[in-house]
Amino acid sequence: MKHSLHMWKALINLLIGLILTVFVSYLIYVDVEKQTEKEFLLVCNELKTKIETRLHAHAQLLRSGAAYFNASDTVTRINWSEFVEQSKIDKNLPGIQGVGFSLIIPKSQLEQHTQRIRNEGFPQYTVNPTNDRSEYTSIIYLEPFDYRNQRAFGYDMFSQSVRREAMEQSRDFDIAALTGKVLLVQETDDDLQAGTLMYVPVYKKNEQLGNIQQRRDAIIGWVYSPYRMNDLMDGMLGSWGSDNNKIINLIVYDGDSINDNAMIFDSYKENNKKGNRFSTNIVSLDFHGRKWTLYFTQSNEQINYFSKVAIVSFAGVVISFLISFLLFALQNTKKAKLMAEELTVNLSAKNKELQKSKEKAEESENKFRTVFKQHNSVQLLIDPANGNIVDVNQAACDFYGYSYQELTSIKIEDINQYSKKLIKSEMQAAINNERNYFEFKHKLSNGTVRNVEVYSNPIQIDDKKHLISIIHDITARKIAEKELIKAKEHAEESDRLKSAFLSNMSHEIRTPMNGILGFSSLLKQPGLKGEEQQKYIQIIEKA
């Protein structure tokens, strides 16, 4: 009877130990899962922001190229080469295949254009494809002019439907436009990659551009860049893009469809074939109407997601069985008591290890704060529900001229010069991922107002959506744009005054010349008397 009672006590202890093990394992499982998901979403948003920021930087480079054409009477091949070299795109914007100019050529001028380019030292030059059409375009400048880019020399991009769609969109709306997925003419059998291109229009000088028809009439060509997607994304993402041991994989699709035909970039192709997924996140990126779908994944084979849960469960089960077995075998002995106390101590140690695991999880939860604080760009963490600035990094304090306590005690509307209604509307658009790029005027602590561009992306913190806003000062760029407009207006006024001056001079000279010509003709008449000749000569001398 006593033996049976000891057995029942051991079984009850075993059951209690197993229940506690399951409960603690579940808590650890939930905690690890929540933290891993937060870190995953943080990295996804950071990578999206990197790609979005770099696309706008590419657009700004092409805008500078278009402005170079507008500010110059003539841009030669040497001028263009020097412009691209001075831009230092290999250092500032790595991953670009080149920067070029495509010229529009009316059919009537095709032969003359071809001969001109051949006379520049390219005897084999021709516009291709060569089939007959009413209008042609040709890539006449493309730097660096290396082996791959020479394959595109003379290519008529307007003859291909995907490229043409982006070129027309750029022309009609005066924007930087991306194409869909294409195969670049620069591609060879070596390292074949998907491609895309970005276009910015170049219009005739001093033309009205107020509507689509005026822009179509004024267009003379496009400044553009071709991109090989693997090279472009490696340039955008840096060391992350070449790290084959990363736990997060990125696939980029052109448009909304997630299929192999739309795929333009895959960060780790071999990993995609394994099929074991831990987590996925799909993010849309919109660049002036061209949408990319960013598909992020984590693989079970790459992260030790269940390691903490497995350790806790295994340890709990083993300890529960050991305690139950020893209680049953040594229930009434001093040795059993001592061993039970030792096991209790061990169990306490295990509990401390569990506590340390939870503390480590909390430290991991603070990883976001650390990355946020140490970022070199000006960053604000905003609660869109009330506009409160929840957190800032040191770069933000330096830029706005406030201390951390001052900056986190005000609302975004206190530094943004736009209306509260507009600010709330723009934050809602960013939260919904409808639009993530904005331009505002921000007021610094000393009263100075600066033009800024803002990239805002949503992030989930403590079960609540916040906005991470990255701020760039574009005041110098805005001033340069205004100066360019003033220079254009000054040139137009100079042309008008010159025309008026020439017109007045023409009139003043024409009047006496008419007298000279008229009386010179009278002197030629036969039988003219000497006094009359003298009179006419005096009139001519006076004129």
C-alpha positions in Angstrom: 0.0 0.0 0.0 2.8 2.3 1.0 4.6 1.4 -2.3 1.5 2.3 -4.3 1.1 5.6 -2.5 4.7 6.5 -3.3 4.1 5.7 -6.9 1.0 7.9 -7.1 3.0 10.8 -5.5 5.7 10.3 -8.1 3.2 10.3 -11.0 1.5 13.5 -9.6 4.9 15.2 -9.4 5.7 14.1 -13.0 2.3 15.4 -14.2 2.9 18.8 -12.5 6.4 19.0 -13.9 5.2 18.3 -17.4 2.3 20.8 -17.2 4.8 23.5 -16.0 7.2 22.6 -18.8 4.5 22.9 -21.4 3.3 26.3 -20.0 6.8 27.8 -19.8 7.7 26.5 -23.3 4.6 28.1 -24.7 5.5 31.5 -23.1 9.0 31.3 -24.5 7.6 30.3 -27.9 5.2 33.3 -28.0 7.9 35.7 -26.9 10.5 34.5 -29.4 8.0 34.5 -32.2 6.9 38.1 -31.5 10.4 39.4 -31.2 11.6 37.7 -34.4 8.6 39.0 -36.3 9.4 42.6 -35.1 13.0 42.3 -36.2 11.9 40.8 -39.6 9.5 43.8 -40.3 12.2 46.3 -39.2 14.7 44.9 -41.7 12.0 44.8 -44.5 11.2 48.5 -43.9 14.8 49.5 -43.8 15.5 47.7 -47.1 12.5 49.2 -48.8 13.6 52.7 -47.6 17.1 52.1 -49.0 15.7 51.1 -52.4 13.2 54.0 -52.5 15.9 56.5 -51.5 18.3 55.2 -54.1 15.7 55.4 -56.9 15.0 59.0 -56.1 18.8 59.7 -56.2 19.0 58.1 -59.6 16.1 60.3 -60.8 17.9 63.4 -59.4 21.1 62.5 -61.4 19.1 62.2 -64.6 17.4 65.5 -63.8 20.8 67.1 -63.5 21.7 65.7 -67.0 18.5 67.2 -68.5 19.3 70.5 -66.8 22.8 70.4 -68.3 21.2 70.2 -71.8 18.9 73.1 -71.0 21.7 75.3 -69.7 24.0 74.6 -72.7 23.8 75.7 -76.3 25.4 72.5 -77.4 26.3 69.3 -75.6 29.1 67.4 -77.4 30.2 63.8 -76.9 33.2 65.1 -74.9 31.0 67.4 -72.8 28.7 64.5 -71.9 31.7 62.2 -71.0 33.1 64.9 -68.7 29.7 65.4 -67.1 29.2 61.7 -66.3 32.8 61.5 -65.1 32.4 64.5 -62.8 29.2 62.9 -61.4 31.3 60.0 -60.0 28.4 57.6 -60.3 30.6 54.6 -59.6 31.2 55.9 -56.1 28.0 57.8 -55.3 25.5 55.5 -57.1 27.1 52.1 -57.7 25.2 49.6 -59.8 24.3 51.9 -62.7 25.1 50.4 -66.2 25.5 53.9 -67.6 24.1 57.4 -68.2 23.1 58.3 -71.7 21.1 60.5 -74.1 18.6 59.4 -76.7 17.8 61.9 -79.5 14.5 62.1 -81.5 15.2 62.1 -85.3 12.4 62.9 -87.8 12.4 60.6 -90.8 13.4 63.4 -93.1 16.6 64.0 -91.2 17.6 60.4 -90.6 20.2 60.2 -93.5 21.8 63.6 -92.5 21.9 62.5 -88.8 23.5 59.2 -89.7 26.3 60.8 -91.8 27.0 63.4 -89.0 27.6 60.6 -86.4 29.7 58.7 -88.9 31.9 61.8 -89.5 32.5 61.8 -85.7 34.6 58.7 -86.1 31.9 55.9 -86.1 31.8 54.7 -89.8 29.6 51.7 -88.9 26.9 53.8 -87.1 23.3 53.2 -88.0 19.9 53.6 -86.2 18.5 50.2 -85.4 16.1 48.5 -86.0 16.2 49.8 -89.6 12.6 49.2 -90.6 10.7 52.2 -92.0 8.8 54.5 -89.5 7.7 58.1 -89.2 10.0 59.0 -86.4 13.2 57.5 -84.9 15.1 57.8 -81.6 18.8 56.9 -81.2 21.1 56.4 -78.3 23.9 58.8 -79.3 25.7 59.3 -75.9 26.2 56.5 -73.3 28.9 56.7 -70.7 31.0 54.8 -69.7 31.4 53.8 -73.4 32.6 50.3 -72.6 32.0 47.0 -74.4 28.5 46.4 -73.1 27.3 50.0 -73.7 28.7 50.0 -77.2 26.2 47.3 -78.0 23.4 49.9 -77.3 24.9 52.7 -79.5 22.3 53.7 -82.1 19.5 51.6 -80.6 16.0 53.0 -81.1 14.3 52.4 -77.7 11.1 54.0 -78.9 10.6 51.0 -81.2 10.1 48.6 -78.3 6.7 48.7 -76.5 7.8 48.4 -72.8 10.5 51.1 -73.2 8.2 53.3 -75.3 5.5 53.2 -72.6 7.9 54.6 -70.0 9.3 57.2 -72.5 5.9 58.5 -73.3 4.9 58.7 -69.6 8.1 60.6 -68.9 7.5 63.0 -71.8 3.8 63.6 -71.1 4.1 64.3 -67.4 7.7 65.6 -67.1 8.7 62.9 -64.6 11.4 60.3 -64.0 9.7 57.1 -65.3 10.8 53.4 -64.9 10.1 50.7 -67.5 8.8 47.3 -66.8 11.0 44.2 -67.0 13.2 44.2 -70.1 16.2 42.5 -71.5 18.9 45.2 -72.1 20.6 45.2 -75.5 23.8 45.3 -73.4 23.3 41.7 -72.2 25.5 38.9 -73.4 25.5 35.2 -72.6 27.8 35.9 -69.7 25.9 36.6 -66.4 22.4 37.2 -68.0 20.3 39.5 -65.8 16.8 41.1 -66.0 16.9 44.8 -66.7 15.0 48.1 -66.4 15.5 51.7 -67.5 14.7 55.1 -66.1 14.0 58.1 -68.3 13.8 61.9 -67.8 12.7 64.2 -70.7 14.7 66.9 -72.4 12.7 69.7 -73.9 13.5 72.6 -76.2 14.6 75.8 -74.5 12.1 78.5 -73.6 9.1 76.4 -74.7 5.7 76.4 -72.9 5.3 73.1 -71.0 1.9 73.7 -69.3 0.0 70.8 -70.8 0.6 67.4 -72.4 0.4 68.6 -76.0 2.9 71.4 -75.4 5.3 68.9 -73.8 4.9 66.5 -76.8 5.7 69.4 -79.2 8.7 70.5 -77.2 10.4 67.1 -76.6 13.8 66.6 -78.2 15.0 63.5 -76.4 15.6 61.7 -73.0 18.4 61.5 -70.5 18.3 57.9 -69.3 20.0 55.1 -67.4 19.9 51.4 -68.1 20.1 49.0 -65.1 21.1 45.4 -64.8 19.0 44.4 -61.8 21.5 42.3 -59.9 24.1 44.9 -60.3 21.7 47.7 -59.3 20.4 45.9 -56.2 23.9 45.0 -55.0 24.7 48.7 -55.3 21.6 49.7 -53.4 21.8 47.2 -50.6 25.6 47.1 -50.2 27.0 44.2 -48.1 23.5 42.9 -47.4 23.0 42.1 -51.1 26.1 39.9 -51.4 25.7 38.1 -48.0 24.7 34.5 -48.8 24.4 33.7 -45.1 21.7 36.3 -44.3 18.5 35.0 -42.7 16.2 37.2 -44.9 15.7 36.8 -48.6 14.4 39.4 -51.0 12.7 38.9 -54.4 11.6 41.9 -56.4 8.7 41.5 -58.9 7.7 44.1 -61.5 4.0 45.1 -60.9 1.5 43.4 -58.6 1.9 39.8 -59.9 4.1 37.4 -57.9 5.3 34.9 -60.6 8.5 33.9 -62.3 7.8 36.0 -65.4 7.5 39.2 -63.4 10.6 38.5 -61.2 13.4 41.0 -61.8 15.7 40.3 -58.8 16.3 37.4 -56.4 18.9 37.9 -53.6 19.5 34.1 -53.1 18.1 31.9 -55.9 19.2 28.6 -54.3 17.3 29.4 -51.1 14.1 29.9 -53.0 14.1 26.3 -54.2 14.2 24.9 -50.6 10.6 25.8 -49.9 10.7 25.8 -46.1 9.4 29.2 -44.9 9.3 30.7 -41.5 7.8 34.1 -42.3 6.9 36.2 -45.3 6.2 40.0 -45.8 5.0 41.6 -49.0 5.7 45.3 -49.4 4.6 47.5 -52.4 7.0 50.2 -53.6 5.6 52.9 -56.0 7.9 55.1 -58.1 6.0 57.6 -60.1 3.3 55.1 -61.1 5.7 52.1 -61.6 5.0 49.6 -58.9 7.5 47.0 -57.6 6.4 44.2 -55.2 9.1 43.4 -52.6 8.7 39.8 -51.3 10.7 39.1 -48.1 11.1 35.6 -46.6 12.8 33.8 -43.8 13.7 30.2 -44.0 13.4 27.6 -41.2 16.7 26.1 -42.4 18.5 29.4 -41.9 17.4 30.6 -38.4 17.4 28.7 -35.1 13.9 29.8 -34.4 12.9 26.9 -32.1 16.2 26.5 -30.2 15.0 28.2 -27.0 11.7 26.4 -27.0 13.5 23.0 -27.6 16.0 23.6 -24.8 13.3 24.6 -22.3 11.0 21.7 -23.3 13.8 19.0 -23.2 15.2 20.3 -19.9 11.7 20.4 -18.3 10.8 16.9 -19.4 14.1 15.4 -18.3 14.0 17.1 -14.9 10.3 16.1 -14.4 11.1 12.5 -15.1 14.2 12.5 -12.9 12.4 14.1 -10.0 9.5 11.7 -10.3 11.7 8.6 -10.6 13.9 9.6 -7.6 10.9 10.5 -5.5 9.5 7.1 -6.2 12.8 5.2 -5.6 14.1 7.1 -2.6 10.9 8.5 -1.0 11.7 7.5 2.6 15.5 7.9 2.7 17.7 10.8 3.7 19.5 10.4 0.4 16.3 10.9 -1.4 15.7 14.1 0.5 19.2 15.4 -0.3 19.0 14.5 -3.9 15.5 16.1 -4.1 17.0 19.3 -2.6 19.9 19.1 -5.2 17.4 18.7 -8.0 15.4 21.6 -6.6 18.6 23.7 -6.7 19.2 22.6 -10.3 15.6 23.4 -11.2 16.1 26.8 -9.7 19.2 27.3 -11.8 17.2 26.3 -14.9 14.6 28.8 -14.0 17.3 31.4 -13.8 18.5 30.4 -17.2 14.9 30.8 -18.5 14.9 34.2 -16.9 18.1 35.1 -18.6 16.6 33.9 -21.9 13.7 36.2 -21.4 16.1 39.1 -20.6 18.0 38.3 -23.7 14.8 38.5 -25.7 14.1 41.9 -24.2 17.6 43.0 -25.2 16.9 41.8 -28.8 13.7 43.9 -28.6 15.8 46.9 -28.0 17.8 46.3 -31.2 15.4 48.5 -33.1 16.1 51.4 -30.8 19.9 50.9 -31.1 19.8 50.8 -35.0 17.4 53.8 -34.9 19.6 55.9 -32.6 22.9 55.2 -34.4 21.6 56.0 -38.0 23.5 58.8 -39.6 20.4 60.3 -41.3 18.0 62.5 -39.5 15.2 60.1 -38.2 12.0 60.7 -36.3 9.7 58.1 -34.8 6.1 59.5 -34.9 2.8 58.4 -33.4 0.4 59.1 -36.4 -2.6 59.0 -34.1 -1.8 62.3 -32.4 1.3 63.6 -34.3 3.6 63.2 -31.2 7.3 62.8 -31.9 8.0 59.6 -29.8 11.7 59.2 -30.4 14.6 60.8 -32.3 18.3 60.1 -33.0 21.2 62.4 -32.4 21.3 63.5 -36.1 17.8 64.9 -35.6 18.8 66.9 -32.5 21.8 68.3 -34.4 19.7 69.3 -37.4 16.7 70.9 -35.6 18.8 72.5 -32.8 16.7 71.0 -30.0 17.7 68.7 -27.1 16.3 65.2 -27.1 13.8 66.1 -24.3 12.6 69.2 -26.2 12.2 67.4 -29.5 10.3 64.5 -28.0 7.9 66.8 -26.1 6.5 68.4 -29.3 4.3 67.4 -32.2 5.4 67.1 -35.8 3.0 70.0 -36.7 5.2 72.2 -34.4 8.1 72.0 -36.8 6.3 71.4 -40.1 5.2 74.6 -41.8 2.3 73.0 -43.6 -1.3 72.8 -42.3 -2.3 70.3 -39.6 -4.9 68.8 -41.9 -2.4 68.2 -44.7 0.2 66.7 -42.4 -2.4 64.3 -41.0 -3.5 63.3 -44.5 0.2 62.6 -45.6 0.8 60.5 -42.5 -2.3 58.5 -43.2 -1.0 57.9 -46.8 2.3 56.7 -45.4 0.6 54.4 -42.9 -1.5 52.9 -45.7 1.7 52.5 -47.9 -0.1 54.6 -50.5 2.7 57.2 -50.7 6.0 57.3 -48.8 7.9 60.3 -50.3 7.0 63.9 -49.4 8.5 67.4 -49.5 7.9 69.8 -46.6 9.3 72.9 -45.0 10.6 72.3 -41.5 11.4 75.1 -39.0 14.5 74.8 -36.9 14.9 76.0 -33.3 16.6 79.3 -34.4 13.6 80.1 -36.7 15.3 79.1 -39.9 13.0 77.3 -42.4 14.6 74.5 -44.5 13.2 72.6 -47.5 13.3 68.8 -46.7 12.4 65.6 -48.4 10.8 63.0 -46.1 10.7 59.2 -46.6 8.1 57.7 -44.2 7.4 54.0 -43.6 5.1 52.3 -41.1 6.4 50.0 -38.4 4.6 48.0 -35.7 5.8 48.8 -32.2 4.1 47.4 -29.1 1.0 46.4 -31.2 0.7 50.0 -32.5 1.6 51.5 -35.8 4.2 54.2 -35.9 6.0 56.0 -38.7 9.8 56.0 -39.2 10.6 59.3 -41.1 14.0 59.8 -42.7 14.7 63.5 -43.3 17.0 65.0 -46.0 17.8 68.7 -46.3 17.1 69.8 -49.9 17.2 73.6 -49.4 20.4 74.0 -51.5 18.8 72.0 -54.4 15.6 74.2 -54.2 17.7 77.3 -54.3 19.7 76.0 -57.3 16.4 75.2 -59.1 15.2 78.8 -58.5 18.5 80.3 -59.7 18.2 78.2 -62.9 14.7 79.6 -63.6 16.0 83.2 -63.0 18.8 82.6 -65.4 16.4 81.4 -68.0 14.2 84.5 -67.5 17.3 86.8 -67.7 18.3 85.1 -71.0 14.8 85.6 -72.4 14.9 89.4 -71.5 18.3 89.8 -73.0 17.1 88.3 -76.3 14.1 90.6 -76.3 16.3 93.8 -75.7 18.7 92.7 -78.4 15.9 92.2 -81.0 14.5 95.7 -80.1 17.9 97.3 -80.5 18.6 95.7 -83.9 15.1 96.7 -85.1 15.7 100.4 -84.1 19.2 100.4 -85.7 17.8 98.9 -88.9 15.2 101.7 -89.2 17.7 104.5 -88.4 20.1 103.2 -91.1 17.4 102.5 -93.7 16.1 106.1 -94.0 19.4 107.8 -95.1 20.3 104.9 -97.2 17.1 105.3 -99.2 18.1 108.9 -100.0 21.6 107.9 -101.0 20.3 105.2 -103.4 17.6 107.5 -104.9 19.8 110.4 -105.7 22.6 108.2 -106.9 20.2 106.8 -109.5 19.2 110.4 -110.6 22.9 111.3 -111.2 23.0 108.6 -113.9 20.3 110.3 -116.0 21.6 111.7 -119.3 21.6 115.5 -120.0 21.6 116.4 -116.3 22.8 120.0 -115.7 25.9 120.7 -113.6 23.9 122.7 -110.9 21.5 119.8 -110.5 24.4 117.3 -110.2 26.0 119.5 -107.6 22.7 119.7 -105.7 22.2 115.9 -105.8 25.8 115.3 -104.6 25.3 117.6 -101.6 22.1 115.7 -100.7 24.0 112.4 -100.9 26.9 113.7 -98.7 24.5 115.0 -96.1 22.7 111.6 -95.9 
